[in-house]
Amino acid sequence: MAYKIRWSPRAASNFEDICNYIAKDSEYYATLFAKKVNAIIKAIPQFPKAGRIVPEFGDENLREKIYENYRIVYRLKGEYLEIVTICHGAKPLQNIL
């Protein structure tokens, strides 16, 4: 099944905030981070269950990919793959469901 990617408003906002934070020190690394995260997200539909199940929730349809210190959390939802949030690994996941 080919999933269509959707971004939740929270994920889009988190992604923008992270990129802006990195850009304060380096525009180059902010752009590199954005490109890498987008590449990871675009690759998820090929093998959507390759991401690990988010341990805090144990839901088969809520999974994550890790990039550097960041968690890319996504949900398999019908024909869609929803990017739920992108957050730093040290930040606890709360209220994402």
Secondary structure, DSSP 8 states (H G I E B T S, - for coil): ---EEEE-HHHHHHHHHHHHHHHHH-HHHHHHHHHHHHHHHHHGGGSGGGSEE-TTT--TTEEEEEETTEEEEEEEETTEEEEEEEEETTS---S--
